[in-house]
Amino acid sequence: MRTLFADKCAGCHGDRMQGGRAGSLLDDTWMYGGSDDKVLESIREGRADAGMPSFKASLSDVEARGLLLLIRTNATQAKGRPATLATPVMDGVVKTAKQTFRIETLTEAVETPWGLAFLPDGRLLITERPGRLRILDKGKLSEPVAGIPAVWTRQDGGLFDVEVHPKYAQNGWIYLAYAEPRETNRSMTTIIRGRIKDNRWVDQEYIYRAPDELFTQINFHYGLRFIFDREGHLFYSLGDHGKPESAQDLSQPTGKIHRVNDDGTIPKDNPFVSRAAALGSIWSYGHRNPEGFSFAPNGTLWATEHGPSGGDEVNIIQKGRNYGWPVISWGLMDSGLPTETTAKPGMEQPVAHWEPSPGIAPVLFYNGSKYPAWKGNVLLGFMGHEELRRLTVNGTRVGKQEVLFKGLGRVRDFVLGPDGLLYAALANPGPQLSSTTQGRVVRLVPVQ
């Protein structure tokens, strides 16, 4: 795609897009409109009054869309990543359009926090990607829980999400997901449940453990996010683990969202239970790497998904549906080109997508009372852009978006506490996206 840009665009816009005789493509200033449709119209039809030729005859629709995505990605990179701990200041007051709140730091003694989950008594479970599970109790952080299995921490691998059984008070079950190591530098996502007694992990059971042949030396797109529905089914996501074609293969677990009973057995009403060679746990397929779940008030499941460059999505997950990866996508593939089309019959469209990719992760429908002006809105956490963002929604339509804070670190997870307040796991950006870095857990306290 860069070669194509050099051939078609660099003569007027500069080889770094920073402005030849026709001006910069990085400053977000557009003579003919800066929406996707307007930029594509300029590429295809040209702008005769500005001396820009039409490229309709020499560029396919796929190539034109690829140029658009390249421009968007480079524009974001040109602006630079926000400085860690930039304004608003940690532990400071933040005023937004609808709600003023104070950011309170609860602990900074964690490394790359990945998942958060509250126990009924108000203690907060925190997973650290290097392989530690800790408990935050009234401001005091425990020593790592002993007995957690060995965790593979190379690249994207590590200890992932944590979830508490809806009937924890009766059974004490806690669920964990992690990259399990095997010999010859192989790994795969594994799900377990167990209990904590005297700060030790006990009574462990496997909920999902892949056969040995699925363990691979590829170290990215593990998933894994959990959520329980009202009936006690456990939903979990598995990324494509670097094998995009597996997302369309119903005999493979990767690139899917799964639904199981709390003990890992398969519900009889799952969509592919009766299909030969299909895995009965699959609820939906055609996913690249979902890393956020939230149920809307009407019971629909919303999921965030890491797409390729320019292809992060929010989807409404429906039983048995195909979400298209890697056949359709809004992003640039590893080849540097987009997919042939962004839509195809029988494949679902996202309710929202972002270009370039912000590194979307947690999602939460807010319907509480502590932040009354946010009621009915969706909160999204971005890792790459280091943002907490608020979206208005009307049914399946996303409306206005507002950045609530930016530059405080990569937003990996957030949950509502028993006090009704929002708690977030943040991690400092490192030299690489998968770097292990200092993190913190913060709380958003409303200010009247």
The 8 nearest C-alpha neighbors of each residue, nearest first, counted from 0:
[[1, 3, 2, 335, 4, 336, 66, 65],
 [0, 2, 4, 3, 5, 69, 335, 66],
 [3, 1, 5, 0, 4, 6, 7, 9],
 [2, 4, 0, 6, 1, 5, 7, 8],
 [3, 5, 1, 8, 7, 6, 2, 9],
 [6, 4, 9, 2, 3, 7, 8, 1],
 [5, 7, 3, 4, 8, 2, 9, 10],
 [6, 8, 4, 5, 3, 9, 10, 54],
 [9, 7, 4, 10, 5, 12, 11, 6],
 [10, 8, 13, 14, 5, 12, 11, 4],
 [9, 11, 8, 13, 12, 19, 7, 14],
 [12, 10, 19, 21, 9, 20, 13, 8],
 [11, 13, 19, 18, 9, 16, 21, 22],
 [14, 12, 9, 19, 16, 18, 15, 11],
 [13, 15, 9, 16, 5, 12, 10, 17],
 [16, 14, 17, 13, 9, 18, 12, 73],
 [17, 15, 13, 24, 12, 14, 18, 23],
 [18, 16, 23, 15, 13, 25, 24, 12],
 [23, 19, 17, 22, 12, 13, 16, 21],
 [18, 20, 12, 13, 11, 21, 22, 23],
 [19, 21, 11, 22, 18, 12, 13, 10],
 [22, 20, 11, 19, 12, 18, 23, 49],
 [23, 21, 18, 19, 20, 12, 24, 17],
 [18, 22, 24, 17, 25, 16, 12, 26],
 [23, 25, 16, 26, 17, 70, 22, 18],
 [26, 24, 74, 23, 27, 17, 16, 77],
 [25, 27, 28, 24, 23, 74, 17, 29],
 [28, 26, 25, 29, 24, 33, 74, 23],
 [27, 29, 26, 30, 33, 24, 25, 23],
 [30, 28, 32, 33, 31, 27, 24, 38],
 [29, 31, 32, 28, 33, 49, 22, 38],
 [32, 30, 29, 37, 33, 41, 38, 46],
 [33, 31, 29, 37, 34, 30, 38, 28],
 [32, 34, 29, 38, 37, 35, 31, 27],
 [33, 35, 37, 36, 32, 38, 39, 29],
 [36, 34, 38, 37, 39, 33, 67, 40],
 [35, 37, 39, 34, 38, 40, 33, 41],
 [38, 36, 40, 34, 39, 35, 32, 33],
 [37, 39, 41, 35, 40, 36, 33, 34],
 [40, 38, 42, 36, 41, 37, 43, 35],
 [39, 41, 37, 43, 38, 42, 44, 36],
 [42, 40, 45, 38, 39, 44, 43, 46],
 [43, 41, 39, 40, 45, 44, 54, 38],
 [42, 44, 55, 54, 40, 53, 41, 45],
 [43, 45, 53, 41, 40, 42, 55, 54],
 [44, 46, 53, 52, 41, 51, 42, 43],
 [47, 45, 51, 49, 48, 41, 50, 52],
 [48, 46, 50, 49, 51, 45, 52, 53],
 [47, 49, 46, 50, 51, 45, 52, 31],
 [50, 48, 47, 46, 51, 21, 45, 52],
 [49, 51, 47, 48, 46, 52, 45, 21],
 [52, 50, 46, 45, 49, 47, 53, 48],
 [53, 51, 45, 50, 54, 46, 47, 44],
 [52, 54, 45, 44, 43, 55, 42, 51],
 [55, 53, 43, 57, 56, 58, 42, 52],
 [56, 54, 43, 53, 58, 57, 44, 59],
 [55, 57, 54, 58, 53, 59, 43, 44],
 [56, 58, 54, 55, 59, 53, 43, 7],
 [59, 57, 55, 54, 62, 56, 63, 60],
 [58, 60, 62, 61, 63, 57, 55, 56],
 [59, 61, 63, 62, 64, 58, 55, 339],
 [62, 60, 64, 59, 63, 339, 337, 65],
 [61, 63, 65, 59, 64, 60, 58, 66],
 [64, 62, 60, 66, 65, 61, 58, 59],
 [65, 63, 67, 61, 66, 62, 60, 68],
 [64, 66, 62, 68, 63, 67, 336, 337],
 [67, 65, 69, 63, 64, 68, 70, 62],
 [66, 68, 64, 70, 65, 69, 71, 63],
 [69, 67, 71, 65, 70, 66, 72, 309],
 [68, 70, 66, 72, 67, 71, 73, 65],
 [71, 69, 67, 73, 68, 72, 74, 66],
 [70, 72, 68, 74, 69, 73, 355, 67],
 [73, 71, 355, 69, 75, 74, 70, 68],
 [72, 74, 76, 70, 75, 71, 77, 69],
 [75, 73, 25, 77, 71, 72, 76, 70],
 [74, 76, 78, 72, 77, 73, 71, 79],
 [75, 77, 73, 79, 78, 74, 72, 80],
 [78, 76, 74, 79, 75, 73, 25, 26],
 [77, 79, 75, 76, 74, 80, 25, 26],
 [80, 78, 76, 77, 81, 75, 82, 74],
 [79, 81, 82, 78, 384, 76, 406, 383],
 [82, 80, 406, 83, 79, 85, 405, 385],
 [81, 83, 85, 406, 84, 80, 407, 79],
 [84, 82, 85, 406, 407, 408, 81, 427],
 [83, 85, 407, 406, 82, 88, 89, 86],
 [86, 84, 82, 406, 83, 87, 88, 407],
 [87, 85, 88, 84, 406, 405, 89, 407],
 [86, 88, 85, 93, 89, 91, 404, 405],
 [89, 87, 86, 91, 85, 90, 84, 92],
 [88, 90, 91, 102, 87, 84, 103, 407],
 [89, 91, 102, 103, 104, 88, 101, 92],
 [92, 90, 88, 89, 101, 102, 93, 87],
 [91, 93, 101, 100, 102, 94, 90, 99],
 [94, 92, 100, 99, 101, 87, 95, 91],
 [95, 93, 99, 98, 100, 92, 96, 97],
 [96, 94, 98, 97, 99, 403, 93, 100],
 [95, 97, 98, 94, 401, 99, 403, 372],
 [98, 96, 372, 95, 373, 99, 94, 371],
 [97, 99, 95, 96, 372, 100, 94, 370],
 [100, 98, 94, 446, 93, 95, 445, 97],
 [99, 101, 445, 446, 444, 93, 92, 443],
 [100, 102, 92, 444, 91, 443, 93, 103],
 [103, 101, 90, 443, 91, 442, 89, 92],
 [104, 102, 90, 442, 441, 101, 105, 443],
 [103, 105, 441, 106, 90, 440, 442, 102],
 [106, 104, 441, 440, 138, 103, 442, 107],
 [107, 105, 439, 440, 108, 104, 138, 109],
 [106, 108, 439, 109, 438, 440, 105, 437],
 [109, 107, 106, 439, 110, 438, 437, 140],
 [110, 108, 438, 107, 439, 437, 112, 111],
 [109, 111, 437, 438, 436, 112, 127, 435],
 [110, 112, 438, 426, 436, 127, 128, 435],
 [113, 111, 127, 126, 110, 424, 438, 128],
 [114, 112, 126, 127, 159, 411, 128, 111],
 [115, 113, 160, 126, 161, 412, 125, 112],
 [114, 116, 125, 124, 161, 412, 414, 126],
 [117, 115, 124, 162, 123, 161, 163, 118],
 [118, 116, 123, 122, 124, 121, 119, 416],
 [117, 119, 122, 120, 121, 123, 116, 163],
 [118, 120, 121, 117, 168, 122, 417, 167],
 [121, 119, 118, 122, 117, 417, 123, 168],
 [122, 120, 119, 118, 117, 123, 417, 136],
 [123, 121, 136, 118, 135, 120, 117, 134],
 [122, 124, 117, 135, 134, 116, 118, 121],
 [123, 125, 134, 116, 115, 133, 117, 135],
 [126, 124, 115, 133, 132, 114, 134, 123],
 [125, 127, 132, 114, 113, 112, 131, 128],
 [128, 126, 112, 131, 129, 111, 113, 110],
 [127, 129, 158, 157, 130, 111, 113, 112],
 [130, 128, 127, 157, 152, 131, 158, 435],
 [131, 129, 158, 128, 150, 127, 157, 132],
 [130, 132, 127, 143, 126, 129, 133, 144],
 [133, 131, 126, 143, 144, 125, 127, 130],
 [132, 134, 143, 125, 141, 124, 144, 131],
 [133, 135, 124, 141, 123, 140, 125, 136],
 [136, 134, 140, 123, 139, 122, 138, 141],
 [135, 137, 122, 139, 138, 134, 140, 123],
 [138, 136, 139, 135, 122, 140, 121, 105],
 [137, 139, 136, 105, 135, 140, 106, 122],
 [140, 138, 136, 135, 137, 141, 106, 134],
 [141, 139, 135, 134, 136, 138, 142, 133],
 [142, 140, 134, 133, 143, 135, 139, 136],
 [141, 143, 144, 133, 140, 134, 198, 145],
 [144, 142, 133, 132, 131, 145, 141, 198],
 [143, 145, 198, 199, 132, 133, 142, 200],
 [146, 144, 199, 147, 200, 143, 198, 132],
 [145, 147, 200, 199, 148, 144, 201, 149],
 [146, 148, 145, 200, 149, 144, 131, 132],
 [149, 147, 146, 150, 179, 130, 177, 200],
 [148, 150, 147, 151, 179, 180, 130, 178],
 [149, 151, 179, 130, 157, 178, 152, 148],
 [152, 150, 180, 178, 157, 156, 179, 153],
 [153, 151, 157, 156, 129, 150, 154, 155],
 [152, 154, 156, 151, 155, 218, 157, 433],
 [153, 155, 433, 156, 218, 152, 219, 434],
 [156, 154, 219, 433, 218, 153, 157, 152],
 [157, 155, 152, 153, 178, 151, 154, 218],
 [156, 158, 152, 128, 178, 151, 129, 177],
 [157, 159, 177, 128, 130, 176, 127, 129],
 [158, 160, 177, 176, 113, 157, 128, 114],
 [161, 159, 114, 176, 224, 175, 113, 223],
 [160, 162, 175, 174, 114, 116, 115, 126],
 [163, 161, 174, 116, 173, 225, 164, 175],
 [162, 164, 173, 174, 165, 172, 167, 116],
 [163, 165, 167, 166, 172, 173, 162, 171],
 [166, 164, 167, 163, 231, 227, 168, 229],
 [167, 165, 164, 168, 169, 170, 171, 172],
 [166, 168, 171, 164, 170, 169, 165, 172],
 [167, 169, 166, 170, 171, 119, 165, 164],
 [170, 168, 167, 166, 171, 172, 165, 164],
 [169, 171, 167, 172, 168, 166, 164, 194],
 [172, 170, 167, 194, 168, 169, 173, 164],
 [173, 171, 194, 193, 164, 170, 167, 192],
 [172, 174, 163, 192, 193, 194, 162, 164],
 [175, 173, 192, 162, 161, 191, 163, 193],
 [176, 174, 161, 191, 190, 160, 192, 162],
 [177, 175, 190, 159, 160, 189, 158, 191],
 [176, 178, 158, 159, 189, 188, 157, 179],
 [177, 179, 188, 151, 187, 156, 157, 150],
 [178, 180, 186, 187, 150, 151, 177, 189],
 [181, 179, 186, 151, 185, 150, 178, 182],
 [182, 180, 185, 186, 184, 183, 179, 214],
 [181, 183, 184, 185, 180, 186, 214, 216],
 [184, 182, 185, 181, 216, 215, 180, 186],
 [185, 183, 182, 216, 181, 186, 180, 215],
 [184, 186, 216, 215, 181, 214, 183, 180],
 [187, 185, 180, 214, 179, 215, 181, 178],
 [186, 188, 214, 178, 179, 189, 215, 213],
 [187, 189, 178, 177, 221, 179, 176, 190],
 [188, 190, 208, 177, 176, 207, 179, 178],
 [191, 189, 176, 207, 206, 175, 205, 208],
 [192, 190, 205, 206, 175, 204, 174, 176],
 [191, 193, 174, 204, 173, 203, 175, 172],
 [192, 194, 203, 202, 173, 172, 201, 204],
 [193, 195, 201, 172, 200, 171, 173, 202],
 [194, 196, 200, 199, 198, 201, 197, 193],
 [195, 197, 199, 198, 194, 200, 201, 144],
 [196, 198, 199, 195, 200, 144, 145, 201],
 [197, 199, 144, 196, 195, 145, 200, 143],
 [198, 200, 145, 144, 196, 195, 197, 146],
 [201, 199, 195, 146, 194, 145, 147, 193],
 [202, 200, 194, 203, 193, 195, 199, 196],
 [203, 201, 193, 194, 204, 200, 192, 195],
 [202, 204, 193, 201, 192, 191, 205, 194],
 [205, 203, 192, 191, 193, 206, 202, 262],
 [206, 204, 191, 207, 190, 192, 208, 203],
 [205, 207, 263, 191, 190, 262, 204, 192],
 [208, 206, 190, 205, 189, 209, 263, 191],
 [207, 209, 189, 190, 205, 210, 206, 188],
 [210, 208, 213, 211, 207, 189, 187, 214],
 [211, 209, 212, 213, 208, 214, 187, 207],
 [210, 212, 213, 214, 209, 181, 215, 208],
 [211, 213, 214, 210, 215, 209, 185, 187],
 [214, 212, 211, 210, 215, 209, 187, 186],
 [215, 213, 186, 187, 185, 212, 211, 216],
 [214, 216, 185, 217, 186, 213, 187, 212],
 [215, 217, 185, 184, 218, 186, 214, 183],
 [218, 216, 215, 219, 241, 240, 185, 186],
 [219, 217, 154, 155, 216, 156, 153, 240],
 [218, 220, 155, 240, 221, 217, 241, 154],
 [221, 219, 240, 238, 288, 222, 239, 241],
 [220, 222, 238, 240, 219, 188, 237, 223],
 [223, 221, 237, 238, 236, 288, 220, 290],
 [222, 224, 236, 237, 221, 290, 159, 160],
 [223, 225, 290, 235, 236, 160, 291, 222],
 [226, 224, 235, 234, 162, 160, 223, 233],
 [225, 227, 234, 233, 292, 228, 235, 224],
 [228, 226, 233, 232, 231, 234, 229, 225],
 [229, 227, 231, 230, 232, 226, 233, 234],
 [228, 230, 231, 227, 232, 298, 165, 294],
 [231, 229, 228, 232, 227, 233, 260, 165],
 [230, 232, 228, 229, 227, 233, 261, 260],
 [233, 231, 260, 227, 228, 259, 230, 261],
 [232, 234, 227, 259, 258, 261, 226, 260],
 [235, 233, 258, 226, 257, 225, 227, 232],
 [236, 234, 225, 257, 224, 256, 223, 233],
 [235, 237, 256, 223, 222, 224, 289, 255],
 [238, 236, 222, 253, 255, 254, 223, 221],
 [239, 237, 288, 222, 254, 220, 221, 240],
 [238, 240, 254, 253, 242, 287, 241, 243],
 [241, 239, 220, 238, 221, 242, 219, 253],
 [240, 242, 239, 243, 219, 217, 220, 218],
 [241, 243, 239, 240, 244, 245, 246, 253],
 [244, 242, 245, 239, 246, 325, 241, 287],
 [245, 243, 246, 242, 247, 325, 248, 239],
 [244, 246, 248, 247, 243, 242, 251, 253],
 [245, 247, 254, 285, 244, 248, 243, 286],
 [248, 246, 285, 245, 244, 249, 284, 324],
 [249, 247, 245, 250, 251, 246, 244, 277],
 [250, 248, 277, 251, 278, 247, 252, 276],
 [249, 251, 277, 248, 278, 276, 252, 245],
 [250, 252, 249, 248, 253, 245, 278, 246],
 [253, 251, 255, 254, 250, 237, 278, 249],
 [254, 252, 239, 237, 255, 238, 251, 246],
 [253, 255, 239, 246, 286, 238, 287, 237],
 [256, 254, 284, 253, 237, 286, 283, 236],
 [255, 257, 236, 283, 282, 235, 281, 237],
 [258, 256, 281, 282, 280, 235, 234, 236],
 [257, 259, 234, 280, 233, 282, 281, 232],
 [260, 258, 265, 263, 233, 232, 264, 280],
 [259, 261, 232, 263, 264, 262, 233, 265],
 [260, 262, 263, 233, 232, 259, 231, 264],
 [263, 261, 260, 264, 206, 259, 205, 204],
 [264, 262, 206, 260, 259, 261, 265, 207],
 [263, 265, 260, 262, 259, 266, 261, 206],
 [264, 266, 259, 280, 260, 267, 279, 263],
 [267, 265, 268, 269, 259, 260, 264, 258],
 [266, 268, 269, 265, 272, 279, 270, 273],
 [267, 269, 266, 270, 272, 271, 265, 279],
 [270, 268, 267, 266, 272, 271, 282, 279],
 [271, 269, 319, 272, 268, 282, 318, 281],
 [272, 270, 274, 279, 273, 269, 277, 281],
 [273, 271, 279, 269, 274, 270, 267, 278],
 [272, 274, 271, 275, 279, 270, 277, 269],
 [275, 273, 271, 277, 272, 276, 279, 278],
 [274, 276, 277, 273, 272, 271, 278, 250],
 [277, 275, 250, 274, 278, 249, 279, 273],
 [278, 276, 250, 249, 275, 274, 279, 271],
 [279, 277, 250, 280, 281, 249, 276, 271],
 [278, 280, 272, 271, 281, 277, 265, 269],
 [279, 281, 257, 258, 278, 265, 259, 282],
 [282, 280, 257, 279, 283, 278, 256, 258],
 [281, 283, 257, 319, 318, 256, 258, 270],
 [284, 282, 319, 320, 256, 281, 255, 318],
 [285, 283, 255, 321, 286, 246, 322, 254],
 [284, 286, 324, 322, 246, 323, 321, 247],
 [287, 285, 254, 324, 284, 255, 246, 288],
 [286, 288, 239, 254, 238, 324, 306, 305],
 [287, 289, 238, 305, 304, 220, 222, 286],
 [290, 288, 304, 303, 236, 222, 291, 305],
 [291, 289, 360, 224, 303, 222, 304, 223],
 [290, 292, 361, 303, 360, 302, 362, 224],
 [293, 291, 302, 301, 362, 226, 303, 361],
 [294, 292, 363, 301, 300, 362, 364, 295],
 [293, 295, 300, 299, 298, 301, 296, 364],
 [294, 296, 298, 299, 297, 364, 300, 293],
 [295, 297, 298, 294, 299, 364, 366, 375],
 [298, 296, 295, 299, 294, 300, 394, 364],
 [299, 297, 295, 296, 294, 300, 228, 229],
 [300, 298, 295, 294, 297, 301, 315, 316],
 [299, 301, 294, 316, 315, 293, 295, 298],
 [302, 300, 315, 293, 314, 292, 316, 294],
 [303, 301, 292, 314, 291, 313, 315, 304],
 [302, 304, 313, 291, 289, 312, 290, 360],
 [303, 305, 289, 312, 288, 311, 290, 306],
 [306, 304, 311, 288, 289, 359, 358, 287],
 [307, 305, 310, 311, 304, 287, 308, 330],
 [306, 308, 310, 330, 331, 332, 309, 305],
 [307, 309, 331, 330, 310, 356, 355, 306],
 [310, 308, 355, 354, 330, 356, 307, 353],
 [309, 311, 330, 306, 329, 307, 308, 356],
 [312, 310, 306, 305, 356, 352, 353, 304],
 [313, 311, 352, 304, 303, 351, 349, 310],
 [312, 314, 303, 351, 349, 302, 350, 304],
 [315, 313, 349, 302, 301, 350, 316, 312],
 [314, 316, 301, 300, 302, 317, 299, 313],
 [315, 317, 300, 301, 314, 302, 318, 283],
 [318, 316, 320, 319, 315, 283, 300, 282],
 [317, 319, 282, 320, 283, 270, 316, 269],
 [318, 320, 283, 270, 282, 317, 321, 271],
 [321, 319, 283, 318, 317, 322, 284, 347],
 [320, 322, 284, 346, 285, 323, 283, 347],
 [323, 321, 285, 347, 346, 286, 284, 324],
 [322, 324, 285, 327, 346, 326, 321, 325],
 [325, 323, 285, 326, 286, 327, 287, 322],
 [324, 326, 327, 243, 323, 244, 328, 285],
 [327, 325, 324, 323, 338, 328, 339, 340],
 [328, 326, 341, 323, 325, 324, 338, 340],
 [327, 329, 341, 330, 338, 310, 324, 325],
 [328, 330, 310, 341, 309, 327, 331, 337],
 [331, 329, 310, 309, 308, 307, 328, 337],
 [330, 332, 337, 308, 336, 335, 307, 309],
 [331, 333, 334, 335, 337, 336, 307, 330],
 [334, 332, 335, 331, 336, 307, 308, 337],
 [333, 335, 332, 336, 331, 337, 0, 338],
 [334, 336, 333, 332, 0, 331, 337, 65],
 [337, 335, 331, 334, 65, 332, 0, 338],
 [338, 336, 331, 332, 65, 330, 61, 339],
 [337, 339, 340, 327, 328, 336, 326, 341],
 [340, 338, 61, 337, 341, 327, 326, 60],
 [339, 341, 338, 342, 327, 61, 343, 328],
 [340, 342, 327, 328, 329, 338, 343, 339],
 [343, 341, 340, 327, 344, 346, 348, 328],
 [342, 344, 346, 345, 341, 327, 340, 323],
 [345, 343, 346, 342, 347, 323, 321, 348],
 [344, 346, 343, 347, 321, 320, 323, 322],
 [347, 345, 321, 323, 322, 344, 343, 348],
 [346, 348, 322, 321, 323, 349, 345, 320],
 [347, 349, 350, 346, 322, 342, 314, 323],
 [350, 348, 314, 351, 313, 312, 352, 347],
 [349, 351, 314, 313, 395, 396, 348, 397],
 [352, 350, 349, 313, 312, 397, 353, 314],
 [351, 353, 312, 311, 310, 313, 349, 354],
 [354, 352, 311, 356, 355, 310, 309, 312],
 [355, 353, 309, 356, 310, 71, 68, 352],
 [354, 356, 309, 72, 353, 71, 308, 357],
 [355, 357, 309, 354, 311, 358, 353, 308],
 [356, 358, 383, 384, 359, 381, 355, 382],
 [359, 357, 383, 382, 381, 356, 305, 360],
 [358, 360, 381, 357, 380, 382, 305, 303],
 [359, 361, 290, 291, 380, 381, 411, 303],
 [362, 360, 291, 380, 412, 379, 411, 413],
 [361, 363, 379, 291, 378, 293, 292, 380],
 [364, 362, 378, 293, 377, 365, 379, 361],
 [365, 363, 377, 295, 376, 293, 378, 366],
 [364, 366, 374, 376, 375, 367, 363, 377],
 [367, 365, 374, 375, 364, 368, 376, 373],
 [366, 368, 365, 369, 374, 419, 370, 371],
 [367, 369, 371, 370, 366, 374, 419, 372],
 [368, 370, 371, 367, 419, 420, 445, 444],
 [371, 369, 368, 373, 372, 445, 98, 367],
 [370, 372, 368, 374, 373, 369, 367, 98],
 [371, 373, 97, 374, 370, 98, 375, 368],
 [374, 372, 371, 376, 370, 375, 365, 97],
 [373, 375, 366, 371, 376, 365, 372, 367],
 [374, 376, 366, 365, 373, 364, 377, 391],
 [377, 375, 391, 373, 374, 365, 390, 364],
 [376, 378, 364, 390, 363, 389, 365, 391],
 [377, 379, 389, 363, 362, 388, 390, 364],
 [380, 378, 362, 388, 361, 387, 389, 377],
 [379, 381, 387, 361, 410, 360, 386, 359],
 [382, 380, 359, 386, 358, 385, 410, 384],
 [381, 383, 409, 358, 385, 410, 384, 359],
 [382, 384, 358, 357, 385, 381, 409, 359],
 [383, 385, 357, 386, 382, 381, 358, 80],
 [386, 384, 409, 382, 408, 406, 381, 383],
 [387, 385, 405, 381, 384, 404, 380, 388],
 [386, 388, 380, 403, 404, 379, 402, 381],
 [387, 389, 402, 379, 403, 401, 378, 386],
 [390, 388, 378, 401, 400, 377, 402, 379],
 [391, 389, 400, 377, 376, 399, 378, 392],
 [390, 392, 376, 398, 399, 397, 377, 400],
 [393, 391, 397, 398, 396, 394, 376, 390],
 [392, 394, 396, 395, 397, 391, 398, 375],
 [393, 395, 396, 392, 397, 297, 295, 391],
 [394, 396, 393, 350, 397, 392, 315, 351],
 [395, 397, 393, 392, 394, 398, 350, 351],
 [398, 396, 392, 391, 393, 395, 390, 351],
 [397, 399, 391, 392, 396, 390, 400, 393],
 [398, 400, 391, 390, 401, 397, 392, 389],
 [401, 399, 390, 389, 391, 398, 388, 402],
 [400, 402, 389, 388, 403, 390, 399, 96],
 [401, 403, 388, 404, 387, 389, 386, 400],
 [404, 402, 388, 387, 401, 95, 389, 405],
 [405, 403, 387, 402, 386, 87, 406, 388],
 [404, 406, 386, 385, 407, 387, 402, 403],
 [405, 407, 81, 385, 85, 83, 408, 84],
 [408, 406, 84, 83, 405, 85, 385, 409],
 [409, 407, 427, 426, 385, 425, 406, 83],
 [408, 410, 382, 385, 426, 425, 411, 427],
 [411, 409, 425, 382, 380, 381, 412, 385],
 [410, 412, 424, 113, 409, 425, 360, 382],
 [413, 411, 361, 424, 423, 114, 410, 113],
 [412, 414, 423, 422, 424, 361, 115, 421],
 [415, 413, 422, 421, 416, 423, 115, 412],
 [416, 414, 421, 420, 419, 422, 417, 413],
 [415, 417, 418, 419, 420, 414, 421, 117],
 [416, 418, 419, 121, 415, 420, 117, 119],
 [417, 419, 416, 420, 415, 121, 421, 369],
 [420, 418, 416, 417, 415, 369, 421, 367],
 [421, 419, 416, 415, 418, 443, 422, 369],
 [420, 422, 415, 443, 442, 414, 416, 423],
 [423, 421, 442, 413, 414, 441, 415, 420],
 [424, 422, 413, 441, 440, 412, 425, 442],
 [423, 425, 440, 412, 411, 112, 439, 413],
 [426, 424, 410, 409, 408, 439, 438, 411],
 [427, 425, 438, 409, 408, 111, 437, 428],
 [426, 428, 408, 436, 437, 438, 409, 429],
 [429, 427, 408, 426, 409, 430, 432, 436],
 [428, 430, 431, 434, 436, 427, 432, 435],
 [429, 431, 434, 432, 428, 433, 435, 436],
 [432, 430, 434, 429, 433, 428, 435, 154],
 [431, 433, 434, 429, 430, 428, 383, 154],
 [432, 434, 154, 431, 155, 435, 429, 153],
 [435, 433, 431, 429, 432, 436, 430, 154],
 [434, 436, 111, 110, 433, 437, 429, 129],
 [437, 435, 110, 111, 427, 434, 438, 429],
 [438, 436, 110, 427, 426, 111, 109, 439],
 [439, 437, 426, 110, 111, 109, 425, 107],
 [438, 440, 107, 425, 106, 109, 424, 441],
 [439, 441, 424, 106, 105, 423, 104, 425],
 [442, 440, 104, 103, 423, 105, 422, 439],
 [441, 443, 422, 103, 421, 102, 444, 423],
 [444, 442, 102, 421, 101, 100, 420, 103],
 [443, 445, 101, 100, 442, 102, 446, 420],
 [446, 444, 100, 99, 101, 447, 443, 370],
 [447, 445, 100, 99, 444, 101, 98, 92],
 [446, 445, 99, 100, 98, 444, 370, 101]]
